[in-house]
């Protein structure tokens, strides 16, 4: 054999070796894709054997703002869910459109959803019969973070005539205004950095969850956008909301039945209906809320400042609630307890009521445009243990006629600086009054 033939033979065997090596490398990729049920063929260049970051572009997202990227999100989520400390990445500089989507666990712990781009809902979502646009459930040790935004495109439904027409057709008010982000049965969740805007209804909602931390987020929708609560809590406890800016057309933060151990601080609410506990007890239902602390809050251009509202006919209790160091600016009524809450033109009078006790308002100051204090408690179930301390409120316009503070069937103590003087309108609590409210308190245990 000549030297030339030997060299050619060696080249031949080298090519075979390279091909075999490539096949050995590609086969695991195919197996991995099959194991994760990915309905796409990833280029070899995109494979990172040790990466814990799952960029939605690698799963087929376009990021052009018009193509539906829902399948790509689900594929990236499904793959990341199997890996501890993984990150689903929605990169900056792009707009991703997604139809209603459910992202569910259980997943490996410390999963992160990183939203740095813009995520938008199709305008049709606002008119759909869905309760939520992005539904996140059954997760633990989960973080939602990023510098991007989530836009619910709720403006298509904010026209009051449009809402009335759809509600008449569906006969179900809640089914026509989906929440942007809803968490269900999630544990140890942290949300920070993101912006949530233009929700058809609630912007951020938690149901049946434990251990929630919300910090440094922004929520925004116009003042006239109806029923657009900022943060809605229900059957959720051990919650901290802090250092955030919330503006919406309804309650800045709404605390509903089943909530306890909630701490809200360093929040700016403008515009809004203020921070509210309730409405509770609708449809003669049981409502239980306890251990709520709200402090270091600024409320501007709002219907209420800090309030508790319950429907007639409910049972249960609200107890151990404190509002302290609250600054109000151009707020209709800064301090409210309303046990006659009704969002219709007329509601039937009922004797049962959710008992309200041990409520502190301390260090509430600023300006009001209608009434400084409105505490209207049930004829059959008075409020007890209410405290008004160091209240300094002034009318926005000194020359206009203004209402005095109003107290009805409310018992407790007013002390410290009280301005206007009518704020000291509470009655002294008696043993008879305490005994009257005890049975309803016990119904929550």
BELMOTA-V529786 format. One record per residue. N is the residue number from 1. RES is the residue in one small letter. SS is DSSP state (a for helix, b for strand, c for the rest). BURIAL is + if it has 9 or more other C-alpha atoms within 8 Angstrom, else -. D_LAST is the distance of its C-alpha to the last C-alpha in Angstrom with 1 decimal. Layout:
n->[N;N]
res->[RES;RES]
ss->[SS;SS]
burial->[BURIAL;BURIAL]
d_last->[D_LAST;D_LAST]
This chain:
n->[1;2;3;4;5;6;7;8;9;10;11;12;13;14;15;16;17;18;19;20;21;22;23;24;25;26;27;28;29;30;31;32;33;34;35;36;37;38;39;40;41;42;43;44;45;46;47;48;49;50;51;52;53;54;55;56;57;58;59;60;61;62;63;64;65;66;67;68;69;70;71;72;73;74;75;76;77;78;79;80;81;82;83;84;85;86;87;88;89;90;91;92;93;94;95;96;97;98;99;100;101;102;103;104;105;106;107;108;109;110;111;112;113;114;115;116;117;118;119;120;121;122;123;124;125;126;127;128;129;130;131;132;133;134;135;136;137;138;139;140;141;142;143;144;145;146;147;148;149;150;151;152;153;154;155;156;157;158;159;160;161;162;163;164;165;166;167;168;169;170;171;172;173;174;175;176;177;178;179;180;181;182;183;184;185;186;187;188;189;190;191;192;193;194;195;196;197;198;199;200;201;202;203;204;205;206;207;208;209;210;211;212;213;214;215;216;217;218;219;220;221;222;223;224;225;226;227;228;229;230;231;232;233;234;235;236;237;238;239;240;241;242;243;244;245;246;247;248;249;250;251;252;253;254;255;256;257;258;259;260;261;262;263;264;265;266;267;268;269;270;271;272;273;274;275;276;277;278;279;280;281;282;283;284;285;286;287;288;289;290;291;292;293;294;295;296;297;298;299;300;301;302;303;304;305;306;307;308;309;310;311;312;313;314;315;316;317;318;319;320;321;322;323;324;325;326;327;328;329;330;331;332;333;334;335;336;337;338;339;340;341;342;343;344;345;346;347;348;349;350;351;352;353;354;355;356;357;358;359;360;361;362;363;364;365;366;367;368;369;370;371;372;373;374;375;376;377;378;379;380;381;382;383;384;385;386;387;388;389;390;391;392;393;394;395;396;397;398;399;400;401;402;403;404;405;406;407;408;409;410;411;412;413;414;415;416;417;418;419;420;421;422;423;424;425;426;427;428;429;430;431;432;433;434;435;436;437;438;439;440;441;442;443;444;445]
res->[x;x;x;x;x;x;x;x;x;x;x;x;x;x;x;x;x;x;x;x;x;x;x;x;x;x;x;x;x;x;x;x;x;x;x;x;x;x;x;x;x;x;x;x;x;x;x;x;x;x;x;x;x;x;x;x;x;x;x;x;x;x;x;x;x;x;x;x;x;x;x;x;x;x;x;x;x;x;x;x;x;x;x;x;x;x;x;x;x;x;x;x;x;x;x;x;x;x;x;x;x;x;x;x;x;x;x;x;x;x;x;x;x;x;x;x;x;x;x;x;x;x;x;x;x;x;x;x;x;x;x;x;x;x;x;x;x;x;x;x;x;x;x;x;x;x;x;x;x;x;x;x;x;x;x;x;x;x;x;x;x;x;x;x;x;x;x;x;x;x;x;x;x;x;x;x;x;x;x;x;x;x;x;x;x;x;x;x;x;x;x;x;x;x;x;x;x;x;x;x;x;x;x;x;x;x;x;x;x;x;x;x;x;x;x;x;x;x;x;x;x;x;x;x;x;x;x;x;x;x;x;x;x;x;x;x;x;x;x;x;x;x;x;x;x;x;x;x;x;x;x;x;x;x;x;x;x;x;x;x;x;x;x;x;x;x;x;x;x;x;x;x;x;x;x;x;x;x;x;x;x;x;x;x;x;x;x;x;x;x;x;x;x;x;x;x;x;x;x;x;x;x;x;x;x;x;x;x;x;x;x;x;x;x;x;x;x;x;x;x;x;x;x;x;x;x;x;x;x;x;x;x;x;x;x;x;x;x;x;x;x;x;x;x;x;x;x;x;x;x;x;x;x;x;x;x;x;x;x;x;x;x;x;x;x;x;x;x;x;x;x;x;x;x;x;x;x;x;x;x;x;x;x;x;x;x;x;x;x;x;x;x;x;x;x;x;x;x;x;x;x;x;x;x;x;x;x;x;x;x;x;x;x;x;x;x;x;x;x;x;x;x;x;x;x;x;x;x;x;x;x;x;x;x;x;x;x;x;x;x;x;x;x;x;x]
ss->[c;c;a;a;a;a;a;a;a;a;a;a;a;a;a;a;a;a;a;a;a;a;a;a;a;a;a;a;a;a;a;a;a;a;a;c;c;c;c;c;c;c;c;a;a;a;c;c;c;c;c;c;b;b;b;a;a;a;a;c;c;c;c;b;b;b;b;b;c;a;a;a;a;a;a;a;a;a;a;a;c;c;c;c;c;c;b;b;b;b;c;c;c;c;b;b;b;b;c;c;b;b;b;b;c;c;c;c;c;c;b;b;b;b;b;c;c;b;b;b;b;c;a;a;a;a;a;c;c;c;c;b;b;b;b;b;b;c;c;b;b;b;b;b;b;c;c;c;b;b;b;c;c;a;a;a;a;c;c;a;a;a;a;a;a;a;a;a;a;a;c;c;a;a;a;a;c;c;b;b;b;b;b;b;c;c;b;b;b;b;b;b;c;c;b;b;b;c;c;c;c;c;c;b;b;b;b;c;c;b;b;b;b;b;b;c;c;b;b;b;c;c;c;c;c;c;c;c;c;c;b;b;b;b;c;c;b;b;b;b;b;b;b;b;b;b;b;c;c;c;c;c;b;b;b;c;c;c;b;b;b;b;b;b;b;b;b;b;b;c;c;b;c;c;b;b;b;b;b;b;c;a;a;a;c;b;b;b;b;b;b;b;b;b;b;b;b;b;b;b;b;b;b;b;b;b;b;b;b;b;c;c;c;c;b;b;b;b;b;b;b;b;b;b;b;b;b;b;b;b;b;b;b;b;b;b;b;b;c;c;c;c;c;c;c;c;c;c;c;c;c;c;c;c;b;b;b;b;b;b;b;b;b;b;b;b;b;b;c;c;b;c;b;b;b;b;c;c;c;c;c;c;b;b;b;b;b;b;b;b;b;b;b;b;b;c;c;c;c;c;c;c;b;c;c;b;b;b;c;b;b;b;b;b;b;b;b;b;b;c;a;a;a;c;c;c;b;c;c;c;a;a;a;a;a;a;a;a;a;a;a;a;c;c;c]
burial->[-;-;-;-;-;+;-;-;-;-;-;-;-;-;-;-;-;-;-;-;-;-;-;-;-;+;-;-;+;-;-;-;+;-;-;-;-;+;-;-;-;-;-;-;-;-;-;-;-;-;-;+;+;+;+;+;+;+;+;+;+;-;+;+;+;-;+;+;+;+;-;+;+;+;+;+;+;+;+;+;+;-;+;+;+;+;+;+;+;+;+;+;-;+;+;+;+;+;+;+;+;-;+;+;-;-;+;+;+;+;+;+;+;+;+;+;+;+;+;+;+;+;+;-;+;+;+;+;-;+;+;+;+;+;+;+;+;+;+;+;+;+;+;+;+;+;+;+;+;+;+;+;+;+;+;+;+;+;-;-;-;+;+;-;-;+;+;-;-;+;-;-;-;-;+;+;+;+;+;+;+;+;+;+;+;+;+;+;+;+;+;+;+;+;+;+;+;+;+;+;+;+;+;+;+;+;+;+;+;+;+;+;+;+;+;+;+;+;+;+;+;+;+;-;+;-;-;+;+;+;+;+;+;+;+;+;+;+;+;+;+;+;+;+;+;+;+;+;+;+;+;+;+;+;+;+;+;+;+;+;+;+;+;+;+;+;+;+;+;+;+;+;+;+;+;+;+;+;+;+;+;+;-;+;+;+;+;+;+;+;+;+;+;+;+;+;+;+;+;+;+;+;+;+;+;+;+;+;+;+;+;+;+;+;+;+;+;+;+;+;+;+;+;+;+;+;+;+;+;+;+;+;+;+;+;+;+;+;+;+;+;-;-;-;-;-;-;-;-;-;+;+;+;+;+;+;+;+;+;+;+;+;+;+;+;+;+;+;+;+;+;+;+;+;+;+;+;+;-;-;+;+;+;+;+;+;+;+;+;+;+;+;+;+;+;-;-;-;-;-;-;-;-;+;+;+;+;-;+;+;+;+;+;+;+;-;-;+;+;+;-;+;+;+;+;+;+;-;+;-;-;-;+;+;-;-;+;-;-;+;+;-;+;+;-]
d_last->[96.0;96.5;94.5;93.3;92.0;90.1;88.4;87.5;86.0;83.8;82.5;81.8;79.7;77.9;76.8;75.5;73.5;71.9;70.9;69.3;67.3;66.1;65.1;63.2;61.3;60.5;59.3;56.1;55.3;55.6;53.4;50.7;50.8;50.6;47.7;45.7;46.8;48.3;50.4;53.0;55.7;55.3;58.5;59.3;59.3;55.6;54.5;53.0;52.4;50.2;48.5;44.8;45.2;45.2;46.9;46.5;50.2;50.9;49.0;50.9;49.4;52.0;50.4;52.6;49.9;51.1;50.9;47.6;46.4;43.3;44.8;45.9;42.3;40.9;43.7;43.3;39.5;40.1;42.6;40.6;37.5;39.4;40.4;38.4;38.4;40.1;40.6;41.0;43.5;44.1;47.2;48.2;51.1;50.2;48.2;46.4;45.5;42.7;41.6;37.8;36.9;34.0;33.9;31.7;31.1;30.5;33.2;34.6;32.8;33.8;35.1;36.3;37.1;39.8;40.7;43.8;45.4;44.5;42.4;42.8;41.5;44.1;44.2;43.5;40.0;39.0;40.2;38.8;35.9;34.0;30.5;31.5;34.7;33.7;30.8;29.7;27.3;26.3;27.7;26.9;28.9;30.5;32.4;33.7;36.5;39.9;42.2;42.4;40.8;38.9;40.2;38.6;41.6;39.5;42.5;43.7;40.8;40.4;43.0;41.3;43.8;43.1;39.4;39.9;42.4;40.2;37.1;39.4;40.7;37.4;35.3;32.3;31.8;29.6;32.1;35.0;33.8;32.7;30.8;33.2;30.9;27.7;25.7;23.5;21.6;23.5;22.8;24.7;26.7;29.1;31.0;33.9;37.3;37.4;37.9;36.2;38.1;38.6;35.6;35.8;32.1;29.5;31.2;28.5;25.2;22.4;20.0;17.5;19.2;18.7;21.1;23.2;26.1;28.2;31.3;34.8;34.5;36.1;34.9;37.4;38.1;39.9;38.5;39.4;37.7;35.0;31.4;32.1;28.9;29.6;26.4;23.4;20.1;17.4;14.5;16.2;15.5;17.8;20.5;23.6;26.1;29.3;33.1;33.3;35.1;33.5;35.4;34.5;34.6;30.9;28.0;28.9;25.4;22.7;19.0;17.0;13.5;11.5;13.4;12.8;15.5;18.3;21.7;24.5;27.9;31.6;31.5;34.2;33.2;36.4;36.6;33.2;30.8;29.2;25.8;23.0;19.3;19.2;20.4;17.0;16.3;19.7;20.6;17.9;15.2;11.5;11.3;9.0;11.3;11.4;14.2;17.2;20.7;23.8;27.2;30.9;31.1;34.1;33.7;37.0;38.2;34.9;33.4;30.6;30.0;26.3;24.1;20.8;21.3;19.3;20.7;21.1;19.3;16.0;12.6;9.5;10.1;12.4;12.5;14.8;17.5;21.1;24.3;27.3;31.0;31.1;34.7;35.3;38.6;39.6;36.1;35.9;33.0;31.6;28.5;26.4;23.3;23.9;21.7;24.6;24.8;27.2;29.3;31.7;34.5;32.7;29.2;28.5;27.0;23.7;21.9;18.2;16.9;14.1;13.7;15.3;15.4;17.0;19.2;22.5;25.7;28.3;31.7;31.9;35.6;38.1;39.4;38.1;40.1;38.4;36.0;34.6;31.3;29.5;26.4;25.9;22.8;22.1;24.3;21.5;18.6;20.3;19.4;19.0;19.7;21.8;24.6;27.9;30.0;33.4;33.6;37.0;37.6;41.0;42.1;43.7;46.8;47.7;50.2;48.0;46.1;42.5;39.5;37.9;34.3;32.2;29.3;27.9;25.4;24.1;23.8;24.2;27.1;29.9;32.1;34.7;36.9;36.1;38.3;38.9;38.6;36.7;33.6;33.1;31.8;28.4;28.2;27.2;23.8;24.1;22.1;22.2;20.6;17.7;17.1;17.3;14.4;11.9;10.8;9.9;7.9;5.7;5.6;3.8;0.0]
